[in-house]
Amino acid sequence: MAMMEISVVPLGTGSTSLSHYIAEAVRVLEQAGMEYEIGPMSTVVVGDLEHLFALARKMHERPFALGVQRVATSIRIDDRRDKPLSIQGKVQAVREKV
């Protein structure tokens, strides 16, 4: 299992509010049925690498389907193979050390 942090940012929408577009990208994520957590600046998703890359593409494409002409998407992958990753496990490991 791997973990992906993704941020999909529609550009040139004519508004400073992007939550409608972000909600649409999250709908794509919900349809995939994968574990995820929404944060204030990005979303974290857990799954196998092949599915994460396919999901990133679908989330990136969603604003275009809504008429946006430019989208900037950032992804970061944590692919640890010596033990399972979980969102809660990563957060807990840091909190225990604080």
C-alpha positions as CSV (number, residue, x, y, z in Angstrom):
1,M,0.0,0.0,0.0
2,A,1.0,3.5,-0.7
3,M,-0.1,6.9,0.3
4,M,-0.7,9.9,-2.0
5,E,-1.1,13.5,-1.1
6,I,-3.0,15.4,-3.9
7,S,-4.0,19.0,-4.4
8,V,-6.1,19.8,-7.5
9,V,-6.3,23.6,-8.1
10,P,-8.5,25.0,-10.9
11,L,-7.1,28.2,-12.3
12,G,-8.9,31.1,-14.0
13,T,-12.3,30.3,-12.7
14,G,-13.3,34.0,-12.2
15,S,-13.7,33.5,-8.5
16,T,-11.4,33.2,-5.4
17,S,-13.6,30.4,-4.1
18,L,-12.6,26.9,-5.3
19,S,-14.6,24.7,-2.9
20,H,-17.2,23.7,-5.5
21,Y,-14.5,22.3,-7.8
22,I,-12.7,20.6,-4.9
23,A,-15.9,19.0,-3.8
24,E,-16.3,17.6,-7.3
25,A,-12.8,16.1,-7.2
26,V,-13.7,14.6,-3.8
27,R,-16.8,13.0,-5.4
28,V,-14.5,11.2,-7.8
29,L,-12.5,10.0,-4.9
30,E,-15.6,8.8,-3.0
31,Q,-16.7,6.8,-6.1
32,A,-13.3,5.0,-6.0
33,G,-14.1,3.7,-2.5
34,M,-10.6,4.3,-1.2
35,E,-9.5,5.5,2.3
36,Y,-8.9,9.2,2.3
37,E,-8.7,12.3,4.5
38,I,-9.4,15.9,3.4
39,G,-7.1,18.5,4.8
40,P,-7.2,22.3,4.5
41,M,-4.6,22.4,1.6
42,S,-4.7,18.8,0.2
43,T,-6.2,15.4,0.4
44,V,-4.4,12.1,1.4
45,V,-5.5,8.8,-0.1
46,V,-4.3,5.3,0.7
47,G,-4.2,2.5,-1.9
48,D,-2.1,0.5,-4.3
49,L,0.1,2.6,-6.5
50,E,-1.7,1.7,-9.8
51,H,-5.0,2.8,-8.4
52,L,-3.6,6.0,-6.9
53,F,-2.1,7.1,-10.2
54,A,-5.4,6.4,-12.0
55,L,-7.3,8.3,-9.3
56,A,-5.0,11.3,-9.5
57,R,-5.7,11.5,-13.3
58,K,-9.5,11.3,-12.7
59,M,-9.4,14.0,-10.0
60,H,-7.2,16.2,-12.2
61,E,-9.6,15.8,-15.2
62,R,-12.8,16.6,-13.2
63,P,-12.5,20.5,-13.3
64,F,-11.9,20.3,-17.0
65,A,-15.3,18.5,-17.3
66,L,-16.8,21.4,-15.5
67,G,-15.5,23.9,-18.0
68,V,-12.2,25.0,-16.3
69,Q,-9.5,25.6,-18.9
70,R,-6.4,25.2,-16.7
71,V,-5.7,22.9,-13.7
72,A,-2.6,22.6,-11.6
73,T,-2.3,19.3,-9.7
74,S,0.4,18.4,-7.3
75,I,0.9,14.8,-6.0
76,R,3.3,13.4,-3.5
77,I,3.6,9.6,-3.0
78,D,4.9,7.7,0.0
79,D,5.4,4.1,-1.0
80,R,6.7,2.2,2.0
81,R,7.0,-1.5,1.4
82,D,8.5,-2.8,4.7
83,K,5.2,-2.3,6.6
84,P,1.6,-1.1,6.0
85,L,0.9,2.6,5.9
86,S,-2.2,4.3,7.4
87,I,-3.2,7.9,7.7
88,Q,-3.9,7.4,11.4
89,G,-0.6,5.6,12.0
90,K,1.5,8.3,10.5
91,V,-0.2,11.0,12.5
92,Q,0.0,9.0,15.7
93,A,3.7,8.3,15.2
94,V,4.4,12.0,15.3
95,R,2.1,12.8,18.1
96,E,3.8,10.2,20.3
97,K,7.1,12.0,19.8
98,V,5.8,15.6,20.5
